[in-house]
């Protein structure tokens, strides 16, 4: 079953200005168990319709929290009035938007309602396993988060799409106490990906081994050492590499942020990384497989294509919408996305990754006399200068080409384009993280990834 019925083309008949009409339903589920106690049992759903009209460089936008013939007509009328008003007041006089061939896409998937009891029972059983096997933990938590976005889109150029994008994730956190009395915590994604909960998860025992691995790493971290501060040789694993690709590089090359003065504004065609480094924002297929969170048509009705950002160390492109594509004379590749029916599309990433190399991780470790292998990050921040700081929650010493003790929480920082110029080895395997939201003005499900990357980076100390 679908939650939305088709948007009729007649709604847009007789409209001379470029117009988008989108109906959307967002459904979110959450369950959290902390040390055996159910602390979150939530379900929410928002739905409605919006219209956006372009006129001479400005948009008129309107939305309503219901989906009916009357609300569709109302938002179109309001968006037209808003566009006329804005055009008279601003008088930008810009040319028409970049036009593309009409999209025609329907995702053959039904909406699936998820009973909260299924999520609660699954989380309880996983929590009971962890508690039974590891009673020495100071605290533990199991979290399940599921979301689903159904979109219906019609554009005045003839584009139409109907997509349903579900995602399901399970997270586990464990806390123990170090000999000095400090709390040592480790958080990890047990599994996450495209699909409804029943598509991805059947029995909690499927995650027991991953829970065991998390506990083993936590104990190593409890007995770990503090890193020595300074710039040193490091290997950053795929999850951190993906975060750098998204946060510290991707946002600098979103065309709206480029026009606002990001560091990438003056670097198109310039070397910004080692010749070993290529970064792409993938649409729906990456490295011969479906990308973790595929997008086939964006919210401006543009058929999605890969957006190459860095190729062999050279900055080769930006991510655009129809408007910025005219400004930069670059073809739009499907990066305009909106989170809710009440949101206008913004330039957003989809599946952003560093391309793999040809090196084996074991050889990368063996090449370092003194440094660190950094494997997990919990949070981070970056700005449009490319400067970043990420928290590192798991890692290991490297001494004489071999892994040593685990390290306690630390940070890495630097300027992305400077750090990427020091890359001299890339592993031949790519891993993805698809559990997060990008927070640019409105949340948006995204994925990022890459290989293990050997580089020089500034690491924090005690």
Secondary structure as UniProt FT lines:
FT   HELIX           9..12
FT   TURN            13..14
FT   STRAND          19..34
FT   TURN            35..36
FT   STRAND          37..55
FT   TURN            56..57
FT   STRAND          58..64
FT   HELIX           69..90
FT   STRAND          104..106
FT   HELIX           116..133
FT   TURN            135..136
FT   STRAND          139..155
FT   TURN            156..157
FT   STRAND          160..177
FT   TURN            179..180
FT   STRAND          183..194
FT   HELIX           197..200
FT   HELIX           204..207
FT   HELIX           208..222
FT   STRAND          230..236
FT   HELIX           238..243
FT   HELIX           244..249
FT   HELIX           250..253
FT   HELIX           255..259
FT   TURN            260..261
FT   HELIX           263..266
FT   TURN            267..269
FT   TURN            275..276
FT   STRAND          279..282
FT   STRAND          285..286
FT   TURN            287..288
FT   STRAND          289..290
FT   TURN            292..293
FT   TURN            299..300
FT   STRAND          307..311
FT   TURN            312..313
FT   STRAND          314..315
FT   HELIX           322..328
FT   STRAND          336..337
FT   TURN            341..342
FT   STRAND          346..347
FT   STRAND          351..354
FT   HELIX           361..366
FT   STRAND          370..382
FT   TURN            384..385
FT   STRAND          387..399
FT   TURN            400..401
FT   STRAND          402..407
FT   STRAND          410..415
FT   HELIX           416..420
FT   TURN            421..422
FT   STRAND          425..427
FT   STRAND          431..433
FT   STRAND          437..438
FT   STRAND          444..445
FT   STRAND          447..450
FT   STRAND          453..459
//
